[in-house]
């Protein structure tokens, strides 16, 4: 029993604001690329982007954004940007997020964008606006402790 507890112990600390910012910027680059792809597709179809087309482009990017954010967070606890910088989101008990929590995290991201990043000021307190809104926490270094990793290798299971 004691060895099993050692296997489950993890060294984790809350994700720093700089890591969360890097993850958000990486995900933003993907979103901007998708937007550019939509505009390029319009041009290839001979359509000149006009102000009247803006709602359609917004729905296109928001639909992509929802799927890009919610699906990876629900299944793996991280968006591609979060995976790139080595952070992961869990609920307060360190269990995987529910689809509802991931949708709330997405909504917090959209609200942050609409408010010109103002909620980012809250993230310097170690919990982001998305964490606060969804009841989640964002961690970095979710790796087994060296002693637990060594114990698994000694058992022949590592």
C-alpha positions in Angstrom: 0.0 0.0 0.0 2.8 2.4 0.9 4.6 1.8 -2.4 1.4 2.3 -4.3 0.9 5.7 -2.7 4.4 6.6 -3.7 3.6 5.7 -7.3 0.6 8.1 -7.3 2.5 11.1 -5.8 3.3 13.8 -8.3 5.5 16.8 -8.2 3.3 19.6 -9.4 3.1 23.3 -9.0 0.6 25.8 -10.3 1.5 27.0 -13.8 3.3 30.3 -13.9 1.8 33.3 -15.6 4.6 33.3 -18.2 3.8 29.6 -19.1 0.1 30.3 -19.4 0.8 33.4 -21.5 3.1 31.4 -23.8 0.4 28.7 -24.2 -2.3 31.3 -24.9 0.0 33.0 -27.5 0.7 29.6 -29.2 -3.0 28.9 -29.4 -3.7 32.4 -30.6 -1.3 31.9 -33.5 -3.3 28.8 -34.6 -6.5 30.8 -34.4 -5.1 33.6 -36.5 -3.9 31.0 -39.0 -7.4 29.6 -39.3 -8.8 33.1 -39.7 -6.2 33.8 -42.5 -7.2 30.5 -44.1 -10.8 31.5 -44.1 -10.0 34.8 -45.7 -7.7 33.1 -48.2 -10.5 30.6 -49.1 -12.9 33.5 -49.7 -10.3 35.1 -52.0 -9.8 31.9 -53.9 -13.5 31.6 -54.4 -13.5 35.1 -55.9 -15.2 36.7 -52.9 -13.8 40.0 -51.6 -14.1 40.2 -47.8 -16.5 42.9 -46.9 -17.8 44.2 -43.6 -21.0 42.3 -44.1 -19.0 39.1 -44.1 -17.6 39.7 -40.6 -20.3 37.9 -38.7 -19.8 34.8 -40.8 -16.0 34.9 -40.2 -16.6 35.4 -36.5 -18.9 32.3 -36.3 -16.3 30.4 -38.3 -13.4 31.2 -36.0 -15.5 30.8 -32.8 -16.7 27.3 -34.0 -13.1 26.3 -34.7 -12.0 27.8 -31.4 -14.7 25.9 -29.4 -13.7 22.5 -30.9 -9.9 23.3 -30.7 -10.2 24.2 -27.0 -12.9 22.0 -25.6 -12.1 18.6 -27.1 -8.3 18.5 -26.2 -9.0 19.9 -22.7 -11.7 17.3 -22.1 -9.7 14.3 -23.3 -6.1 15.3 -22.5 -6.4 18.3 -20.1 -4.5 20.6 -22.4 -4.7 22.5 -25.7 -1.8 22.1 -28.2 -0.4 25.4 -26.8 -0.6 24.1 -23.3 1.1 20.8 -24.3 3.9 22.8 -26.0 4.8 24.6 -22.7 4.1 21.7 -20.5 1.1 22.7 -18.5 -2.2 20.8 -17.8 -5.6 21.7 -16.5 -7.4 19.6 -13.9 -10.3 20.2 -11.6 -9.7 21.2 -8.0 -9.2 17.6 -6.9 -6.7 17.0 -9.8 -9.3 14.9 -11.7 -9.8 15.4 -15.5 -12.0 18.3 -16.5 -15.6 17.7 -17.5 -16.9 18.9 -20.8 -18.8 21.6 -18.9 -15.6 22.8 -17.3 -13.8 22.9 -20.6 -16.6 24.9 -22.1 -16.4 27.3 -19.2 -12.6 27.7 -19.8 -13.3 28.4 -23.5 -15.9 31.0 -22.5 -13.4 32.6 -20.2 -10.9 32.8 -23.1 -13.5 34.5 -25.3 -14.5 36.9 -22.6 -10.8 37.7 -22.0 -10.4 38.5 -25.7 -13.5 40.7 -25.7 -12.2 42.6 -22.7 -8.8 43.2 -24.3 -7.0 40.8 -22.0 -8.1 42.6 -18.8 -8.8 39.4 -16.9 -5.1 38.4 -17.5 -4.4 40.7 -14.6 -6.0 38.2 -12.3 -3.7 35.4 -13.6 -0.7 36.9 -11.8 -2.3 35.6 -8.6 -1.5 32.1 -9.9 -5.1 31.3 -10.9 -6.3 32.5 -14.3 -9.7 33.8 -15.1 -10.4 30.5 -16.9 -9.5 28.6 -13.7 -11.7 30.8 -11.5 -14.7 30.6 -13.9 -14.5 26.8 -14.4 -13.3 25.7 -11.0 -10.2 24.3 -12.4 -6.4 24.6 -11.8 -3.6 24.7 -14.2 -0.4 22.8 -13.3 3.1 22.4 -14.6 5.5 19.5 -14.1 2.8 16.8 -13.6 5.5 14.1 -13.5 6.0 11.3 -10.9 8.5 12.1 -8.2 11.9 10.5 -8.9 11.5 8.1 -6.0 8.1 6.9 -7.3 9.6 6.6 -10.8 12.5 4.6 -9.4 10.1 2.3 -7.4 8.2 1.5 -10.6 11.4 0.6 -12.4 12.4 -1.6 -9.5 9.1 -3.4 -9.6 9.6 -4.0 -13.3 6.5 -1.9 -14.2 8.3 1.3 -15.3 
